[in-house]
């Protein structure tokens, strides 16, 4: 009767939940730290931070690409679209690493 108990918890990993919580906490700390950087990053780095943040928090970009007259919106959309398919966890990790490198 107890032989099937192993099937109930398949896929459960007691270390996975704390690791995700740790990643989320590190990401949230990096978001706060990004607002306190000693120097403002260059535009390409700002675009990368924007895209990684959006990918981490919202997933793949949706909606239409902004028109030619909205150059900033278009650049943001393109940067985010370039990350299509990247997992939220990977985006959080990259964002955190990038902010750390800017400190």
Buried (B, 14 or more C-beta within 10 A) or exposed (E): EEEEEEEEEEEEEEEEEEEEEEBBEBBEEBBEBBEEEEEEBEEEBBBBBBBBBBBBEEBEBEEEEBEEEEEEEBBBBBBBBEBEEBEBBBBBBBBBEBBEEBE
